[in-house]
């Protein structure tokens, strides 16, 4: 269902991932733990500086920001409060550490990810000094040490360049009209600006032109607090629009005119609204432009209001004739729903592009001023009666979650939805996964909803089973997915026991010239077993024997199962 476009998911995961729990240090009694950690960090700092010749300030950064690696290190050291510091020092003297492991954790990379980043057959910075040199150069410019991991994960090539090239590039960015702090915020949000050592041209130059227009020409920079976090936060919000596909070099003017957006709204609100409009399945770039052109949309409550499907399309100007048409074609979408489900309601009606274009064309305020015309508008009594019965059923929570799934893909509060609900099985998350799988095969959203209304059992199968059947239909059978519009039940029959053997027998009969009539797939697959055998006999008296001996599915014997 693509509730969350991939770029938005990665955007959120980069910036809102949960803070990991601190390690337990199980061998150290809790009352001694703070001092023990401090002693171990000091011992590690002294080791890195005194023994490994790492400059003190960077040795301290590594020691103080690598608690999980430190925990692993001291787990093998017996704890004694008076001598713990000496014990750690003695341990380090005879047990050299993998310096890259401590380094990667210290720059902010999740400890669980570090093993996949460690260079093979290298333990010491002296074996590959580039990574540490780059980190030191960035830190010397003012980058927070524990945020360098953001640069490493997104643009590892930065850490393979020389520190001299990197410093030159940082000063080139400064020459565009930015100070050190703003350069750091820009680089953390857009790490690729540090990639390469040449001129600031191409997409990097276009991006910096946009940012200069916003921060310098429109004077947004004077309103940003003079700290890295504030600049990084503003730049992250700007990155949302570029991640949507908005062209670099073309947004400066628009972002400048909407500059209050970047102060007024938290990033979560911006991302939630972007995700909402992306669910209309329109160009992501158009979603970004909509929000920049009409930032007041970020104030709209697009989650809690109740809508009448007919009421809202009328509110947006759909003619009476067109409303009658959708009532005939999509009766299962009618009734009430939530504003949160509106994008998929419109996709289920094949009106999503029309609706989004209405919003983009200056009618976005219609979303904010829409309301039910009266408390009883579009109430379906049969739906309410069925809904009440769910409350007293054996599994009310499970059933309500399935109903919520159906509303989420555009089914309205009506009796047809309740009839579909009675035939779909699985948890709401399983149903979503199967629905997404069917969408992923290329079936149009509105057609898929209609298929579910006609044959609800199509989403009662695992995604793997669905994919195998669709692949066979399009591959060996050579049939378009459009055939499922008229025969969605194809997906409900067993592939190995029914679809494959019956289709292959008919194909064999045609190739041998024994069957001249063109039977439909529905006729081949859906006919009952007795009628199917009778038909084979009418085609040729020997056809049933061919079926049983060479084509029909045979249950594997016990011995073959054991193999």
Buried (B, 14 or more C-beta within 10 A) or exposed (E): BBEBBEBBEEBBEBBEEEEEEEBEBEEBEEEBBEEBBEBBBBBBBBBBBEEBEBBEEBBBBBBBBBBBBBBBBBEEBEBEEEEBBEBBBEBBEEEEBBBBBBBBBBBBBEBEEBEEBBEEEBBEBEEBEEBBBBBBBBBBBEBBBBBBBBBBBBBEEBBEBEBEBBBEBBEBBBEBBBBBBBBBBBBBBBBBBBBBEEEBEEBBBBBBBBBBBBBBEBEBBEEBEEEBEBBBBBBBBBBBBBBBBBEBBEBBBBBBBBBEBBEEBEBEEBBBBBBBBBBBBBBBBBBBBBBBBBBEBBEBEBEEBEBBBBBBBBBBEBEEEBBEEBEEEBBBBBBBBBBBBBBBBBBBBBBBBBBBEBBBEEBBEBBBEBBBEEEEBBBBEEBEEBBEEBEEEEEEEBBBBBBEBBBBBBBBBBBBBBBBBEEBEBEBEBBBBBBEBBBEBEBBBBBBBBBBBBBBBBBBBEBEBBBBBBEBBBEEBEBEBEBBBEBBBBBBEEBEEBBBBBBEBBBBBBEEEBBEEEBEBEBBBBBEEEEBBEBBEEBBEEBBEBBEEEBBEEEEEEEEEEE
